Amino acid sequence: MNWLEDKVVFITGAGEGIGKVVVNRFLNEGVAGIVAFDLIDDRLAELQSTYGDRIETVCGDVRNLKDNEKAVELAVSKFGKLDVFVGNAGVRDGRKRLEDMGEKELHQGFDDVFGINVKGYMIGAAAVREELVKIRGCIVLTLSTSSFYVGSGPIYTASKHAALGLMRALAHELAPDIRVNGVAPSGTPTSFSDADSLVEPDSARTAIRTGGPNSNILHRQTEPEDHAAAYVLLASDQSAVMTGSVINSDAGRGVSVASQR
Ligand SMILES: NC(=O)c1ccc[n+]([C@@H]2O[C@H](COP(=O)([O-])OP(=O)(O)OC[C@H]3O[C@@H](n4cnc5c(N)ncnc54)[C@H](O)[C@@H]3O)[C@@H](O)[C@H]2O)c1
C-alpha cells in the first residue's frame, strides 16, 4: 500500500541529508508530485535530473516569504494542489559556547540560526496555510533531540526548543483544518552545516560523523534513511488523529539521558 498516494508535497532543505532521503522515500510511497526547495542550486539540479517531472524545484531561502510563496504557487500550477508541507532546512551553531561568543556570534550567529531554524518554519507555514486549509492538509517539521535535551551549543539548542514550541502552537491554532507534527532525529551523518557567522572563514569544515553505534542504546549507526518512515506516517492519513505530536527518531536518546542522571 502506498500511504502517500496522490499527495503533493513541498519540502525545504530537500537538496541534501534528511530532506533528500525524505524526497526519495515519498516518491517511492506514490506521491503525485514534490516541490523541492533548497538554497543550493546544484543540489536541486541533481534531484531534477534523478526524478524528472515528478518533482519541481525552487532555489530560495526559507527566510524569504516570496521564495516560499513561489514554491506553493508551483505546487498548485504544476500538480493542482498542496497537501503536505515539510519544514526541514536547518543549520548548526558551530557548537559555540557562550564564553566563546563575541558580538558577531551573539548577534549575527543567533539571528542566522534562529532565522533559518525557527523563522524559516514560521514563514513556510504562513505561505502554505491557505492551500492546506482548502484540502485539510498537514505540516511536518524536523525537530531534533536538541528540542528536548542539551548537546549542541546554546543557540542551536534554543532554536530547536523554539521549533518544538512553534510546532505545538501551530497545531493548536490551525486545528481542525491542518494537522502539525514533528520528527525529532538524533545525531545523523549528513553534510549538516554551521551558519557562516559561527565558523571561522578559513577553518576546514570537516563533516562530523554523528550517530555512531557507540552513541546510542540500540548500538546502531543512525542513517538519514532511518528517519524517513516517521515523515511518511505523519504526512499520511494514517496519522489522522495525531496533531501536536513528536516522533522521537532518536535510537533511545530520551531514555538514555534519563538513565545518566
Ligand atoms: N544531521 C543531524 O544530526 C540532525 C539531527 C537532528 C535534527 N536535524 C535536523 O534535520 C534537518 C536537516 O538537516 P540535515 O542533517 O539533513 O542537514 P543538511 O545540511 O545535509 O541538509 C540541509 C539542507 O538545507 C539547506 N538549507 C540550509 N539553509 C537553507 C536556507 N536558508 N534556505 C533553504 N535551504 C537551506 C541546505 O542547503 C541543505 O541542502 C535540520 O532541520 C536539522 O536541524 C539534523
The ligand as an ORCA input file, in Angstrom:
! r2SCAN-3c Opt
* xyz 0 1
  N      22.050     15.599     10.918
  C      21.721     15.573     12.213
  O      22.474     15.079     13.074
  C      20.384     16.123     12.657
  C      19.876     15.716     13.904
  C      18.655     16.232     14.340
  C      17.961     17.139     13.550
  N      18.488     17.527     12.349
  C      17.709     18.489     11.559
  O      17.457     17.921     10.283
  C      17.249     18.965      9.334
  C      18.065     18.670      8.087
  O      19.435     18.600      8.444
  P      20.493     17.660      7.673
  O      21.304     16.995      8.704
  O      19.809     16.876      6.634
  O      21.422     18.813      7.020
  P      21.989     19.004      5.525
  O      22.916     20.168      5.622
  O      22.518     17.711      4.999
  O      20.696     19.418      4.688
  C      20.063     20.654      4.927
  C      19.697     21.314      3.601
  O      19.073     22.574      3.922
  C      19.543     23.555      3.009
  N      19.448     24.901      3.600
  C      20.206     25.411      4.590
  N      19.857     26.681      4.815
  C      18.832     26.972      3.970
  C      18.058     28.134      3.731
  N      18.284     29.273      4.401
  N      17.082     28.081      2.791
  C      16.880     26.932      2.069
  N      17.597     25.809      2.251
  C      18.569     25.833      3.191
  C      20.987     23.156      2.733
  O      21.463     23.704      1.504
  C      20.909     21.633      2.713
  O      20.721     21.122      1.399
  C      17.615     20.272     10.061
  O      16.431     20.918     10.484
  C      18.391     19.790     11.278
  O      18.297     20.702     12.356
  C      19.673     17.040     11.886
*
